[in-house]
Amino acid sequence: MGNRHGRYSATGHGKHQPHPPYKYDESVPKIPTQTSTLANVNMGLCLPYAHVDSTLRALAGQAEGFGRHAIGGLHGPLYHVKTLADDGPGSLRYGCREKEPIWIVFEVSGTIELSSYLNVSSYKTIDGRGQRIKLTGKGLRLKECEHVIICNLEFEGGRGHDIDGIQIKPNSKHIWIDRCSLTDFDDGLIDITRMSTDITISRCHFFNHDKTILIGADPSNTGDRSMRVTIHHCFFDGTRQRHPRVRCAKVHLYNNYTRNWGIYAVCASVESQIYSQCNIYEAGHKKLAFKYLTEKAEDKEEGCTGCIKSEGDLFVSGTQAGLTPITNETCVFCPSEFYETWTVEPPTDALKHFLEHCTGWQCIPRIADQMPVVS
């Protein structure tokens, strides 16, 4: 596995905390910078995924957190996208509907105008490294699928009712979304609902949007109690709300930078469990970081909110945490119950600088691959 261990900090609490179940490894190689403007941007940080761009398929199975088992199209041939057309041979849509495992790469750069949701089938990697691809008009839909990796794409300008950048529902699992830029859709940027689980969102940049990430559909979907999502090393850049909003699910947030929200940063609703660790919360006009909403699950007689545990978070620029005291420590899960290692750094200026400059789409060369090719 490519997981790396970071050091622990309790900066947000201002007092010493017990050591967590992960270690700091000073021998970890640093993420290579991709352009001269990003030189030395890692500033000595211990960062995740230092090696995943060394070979084309090094991404597979290397996510941290709940989506760590996602292998995408690891065992399938390469499929080359040769056209920006919405459909037809050589298009992204044509490759995504194939039933067998496929690793999709791009031979063109530009904008793909989607006329309808693009459905992604199981065991697919959509790998945007080496080109600059923007999806607009509609978004991706991951419906009843598993083992999907989406890497290094841009999503912008989705229009229409219930149009999300990436919509994951129902019953999808083992999903990894990495280094994507998402902005300006009519509904959400990422929606994860209806028992979709074991998902990681990493190193993404979210900006110029209202409802950013929704996890859990509504209180009537009691099956969403099985959902588990990790969000880490993401930059929420002035987006209005939902970083994320959670119902029922277990969510681990770490080393994210959320700034200048319009309503709140993170919202815990009915029965949700949120473990917020070593994140940076920097308020603008609205100061409250954590919000609680009461809703009633369909199979319960009374409504309730969710629970948030904040460990090592940094609240700056007058940010008010707004935490509700946890009366029972067991009401929030511990990530180490589910995975042994993850990469976490103290919420410092160096981490903030990295997240401002190295999240979202990146100018990353694509490494050659020796596997067979399908057209």
N, C-alpha and C positions, 0 to 999 in steps of 0.2 A: 504494500500500500504506500501511497505517497504522502500520507499524513505526517505533519511535523508538529513538534511540541513547542509552544511558546511559554514565556514567563508569565507569572501571575501578578496581578496588581489589585489593590483595594482602594485605589485613588478616590473613587467616587464615594466611599464611606468615610475616609479620613481616619481609619484605624486598621490595625492588623487583623487579617483573616486567616483561618487555617489554610494550609496548602491544598490545592485541588488535586484530582486524580490525573494530572498530566504533568509533564516535565519540560524543562527548558533545555534544548540541545544547541549549544553554541557552534557545533560543527555543521549545522544546516546550511546548505548553499543558498545564496540569495537569488531572487527572481531576476533574470537578465533583463536589462532595460531594452526597449525596442527602438527608440529614437534618441537623438542627441538631446532633445528637450527634456527627456526623462532621466538623464544621467544622474546617478546617485540618489534617485528619488526614494529608494527603499531605506536609505539613511541608517543602515545597520539593523533594520527590523528583521525579526524572524517571521517569514511570510509563508503562506500555503502555496502548494503547487509549483515548487521551484523547477521541476523537471518535466512538466507535462507538455512542453513545446519542443522537447528534444527529439521526439519521433512523432509521426502523425497520430498513431493510435495510443500514445501514452496517456491520453485523457481517460481511457476506459477504466472504470472501476476505481478512479482516484479521487472522487469527490469526498469531501469531509461531511460529517453529520449524517442525517437520516437518508440522504440520497447516495450514500457511499457505495452501494452495490450496482449503480447504474452502469451498464457496459455499452449501451447504444448499439451501433452496428459493428462492434468489434470483430465478429466472426464472419462478416460478409464482405463482398467485393466493394471496390470504389465505384461510386456513381458520380459522373462529372456533369454539373449543371453548366450548359453551354449557351443558354438563352435566358433573357429576362422576361420572356413571355409567361403569362399566367398559367398556361397548361400546354400539353403536347410533349412529344419526345424531347429530351434534353432539358426540360423545365424542372424546377424544384417540386412542383405539385406532382408531376409524373413520378419522380423518385420516391416521394413520401408515401405514395399509395401502394408501392410494391409491398408484398407480403413477407418476403424474406429479409434477413438482416442486410443492411446497406450502410456504408459510410459515405455520406454525401459531401462533396467538395465543390468549389465554384471555379470556373475558368473565366468568368466575367465579373465585372463590378458594375454597380448601378442600383436602380430602384425596380423592385418587382411590385406592380400594382395588382393586388388581389381583389377579385370581384366577389369572392365568397370566402368563408373560413377555409383555411388550408388544413385538412385533416392529416395528422401524422400517425402512421401505424407503428406497431411495436418494433423494437430492435433497430432504431434509426439513430445515427449521429448526423446532425446538420452542422457542419463545420465551416464556419466563415473565415477561418484564418487564411491569409494570403490574398484576400480580396476585401472589398467594402460593399456589403449587401444591405440594402434597406428594404424592409417590408412595409407597405402602406396600403390603405384602403380597408383591409380586414386584417385578421391576425391568424395565429396558429391555434389549432384545436387538438388537444390530446385527449381523445375519448376512448375509454376502456382499452388503454394500451399500457405497455410496460417497457422499461429499459430504453429511454430516450435521452439523448444528450443534445442540447442546443447551445452552441458556442459562437461567440464573436459576431453577432448580428445586430442590426439597428431596427427598431420598430417605431414608426412615427405616422401619425395622421390616420388612425383607424376611425371609420365613420359608420354610424348606424346603431340601432337599438341592440343592446347587449353585446357590443363589439369590444372585446378585450384584446390586448396585445398577444398574450398567451393565456388560453383558457384550458384548464386542466380539470376535466370532469366527464363522466363519473368513473369511479373505480380504476383510476390509473395509478401506477406505482413505479418506483425506481426511476425517478426523473432528476436530471441535473441541468440547470440553466446557469451558464457561466459567461461572464464578460459580455453582456448584452447591454445596449443603450435603449431605453424605453421612454417614450414621451407622447403626449397629446393623442389619446384615444377617447372615444365618446363614453366608454364605460371604464373598466379597470385596465391597469397595465398587466397585472398577473392575477388571475382568479383561480383559486384551488378549492374545490368543493366536492361534495357528494362522495365521501369515502376515498378520495384520492390521497395517497400517503407515500411516505418514504421519499421525500423531495428535498433537494438542496438548491438554494439560489445563492450564487457567490459572485463577487466582484462586478456587480451590475450597477449601472448609473441610471437613476430615475429623476426626471426633471419635467417642469412645465406641465403639471398634471394635477388632478383633484384626487380621485379615489385610486390609490396606488396599488396596494396588495390586499386582497380579501382572502381569508382562510376560513372556510366554514360558511355554508350557504345561508341557512336561516334556522331558527330554533326547532323547526319540524323535522330537520334531518339529523335525527339522533345517532345515526350511523357515523356521523362525522367525529364522534368521540374516538374513533380509531386513527384519525389523521395525525401525522407527524411531519414537521417541516423544520429545516434548518435554514437560516438566512445569515450570511456572514460576509464581512469585508465588502459591503455595499455602500453606496453613496446616495442618500435621499436628499436631493438638492432643491429645496424650496417647494417640494410637492406638498399638497394641502393637508392630506390625512391618509390614514391606513398604511402605517409603516411597521407592521401591518395592523389590520383589524382582524381579530380572531374570535371564532365561536367554536367551542367544544375541543378543539385540537390542542396538541402539545407542540410548542414552538420554541426553538432555541435561537436566540439572537446574540451574535457576538461580533465585536470589532467592526460595527457599522457606524457610519457618520450620518446623523440626521440633523438638518439645520433648517431654520426659518419656515417651519410648518405653518399652515393657515388655521387649523383647528386643534389638532393634537398630534403627537408623534406615534404612540402605540395605544391601541384600544383592546381591552380584555372584556369580552362579553360572555354569554352563558357558558359556564363550566370550562372555559379555556384555561390553559396552564402555560404561562409565558416565563421563560428563564432568560433574563436580559443580562448579558455579561460583557463588561469592558467595552461598552459602546460609548460614543460621544453624542450627547444631546445638546444642541446649541440653538436656543430659542431666538426668534425674531420678535414680532409684535405679540404673538400668542405665547405665553410662558409655560403652560402646563404640558408636560411631556406625556404622562400616563393618564389615560382616561378609562373609566369603568362604566359599562352599560348593563343594566339589568334586563334580562329577557327570560322567558319561561320555556324550558324544553317541553316538547309535546307530551312526554311521558312523566312529567313532574307536576305537582300541584302548585308550587310556588316558583317565582322567578328568582334568578341569581345572576351575579356577575361572574367574571373569571378571576384568576389570581395572577399576580406578577411578582416575581422575585428578582430584585436588582442586586447584582454582585459586581463591584468594581466599576460601575458606570460612572461617567464624568458628566456633570451637569454644569454648563457654562452660560455666560451672557444672561444671567438672571433666571435661568431655567428653574422651574419648580417641578420636582419629580412628581408630586401628587400621588405617591404610593399609599395604598391602604395596608395597614399592618396585617401580616399573615399570622393568624391565630393557630394554625396547624401546619407545620413544616411539610407534611406529607401531601398538602393540597397542590404543591408544585413539584413536578418531576425533577430529577437530577439527570443531566445528559449522560453521565457516566453509567447510568443504568442501561443505556442503549448502545453507546459506543465508547471505546476506551481512550481514544486520542483525538485531539483537534488542535488547531493552531490559534493561539490567542496571545495578544500583546497588551500591555497597559495602554489606556486611552490617552496617548501623548500627542503633542504637536507633530511629531514625526509620522505617526499613524494617520493623523488627519491629512497631512500633506500627501501621503501615499494615496489615500482614498480619493482625494480631489483630482489626482492626475493619472491614476492607473486603474480606474474602474470603467466599465462600459467597453464599447468597441475599441480594439487596439490594433495598431499596425504591426501585425505578427506575420512573419514569413511562414509559408506552408512547407513542411518537410515532405520530401518524396516518400512514396509508399510502394512496397513491392507486391502487394496483393493484386489479384486479378481485377479487371475493370469491366463494368457493365455500362452500356450506353442507354 
